[in-house]
Amino acid sequence: MTWRTPPSLKWLIVKRSRISGRIEKLAEEQDSLVARLDHLKGLISRLRGQLRALDETFGLHDIQIEPTEIAPVTPHQEAMVLPFGQMSRILLGTMRKHGTWVTTTVLTYEVLARVPDGAPSHDEKYVRRAVRRRLGTLLREGRVERLLDNPLSHDGSSEALWRVPGDTDTP
């Protein structure tokens, strides 16, 4: 004989299932954060050792300075997508290769395809933002042209088109 689960019991079952799933997810996140914390503690310990060694080295120099008076420099939070100058070369080369207007998406995928193995991993959204920033700088420098109203778009998107000045092809 089959019986129907009453709604009040069904609600409790679903509630317990969701809470249990959330606990499992948070436990996994906690484990990864604990591992990251241990890694960071080791890294800080090594860097403090290097800093102490440098401070002792300053004491051996003829000109005496107080190492603690040297202001710290905070490094960039996110690594560059490509080495300096590479993104501009890729963007301009791609536009010249196409010889016509090129969308930001095409340029983003071209940059993603050329990111070397072993480079810091960046998601598509981060690379696209970096490409758009670089294109804006190239636009201000007069090295590229931008067309905001994309007549080639059939899906209603308003993605900008880019080209190197001097290309006479119009969309």
Secondary structure by P-SEA (a helix, b strand, c coil): cbbbbcaaaaaaaaaaaaaaaaaaaaaaaaaaaaaaaaaaaaaaaaaaaaaaaaaaaaaacccccccccbbbbbccccccccccaaaaaaaaaaaaaacccccaaaaaaaaaaacccccccccaaaaaaaaaaaaaaaaaaccbbbbccccccccccbbbbbbcccccccc
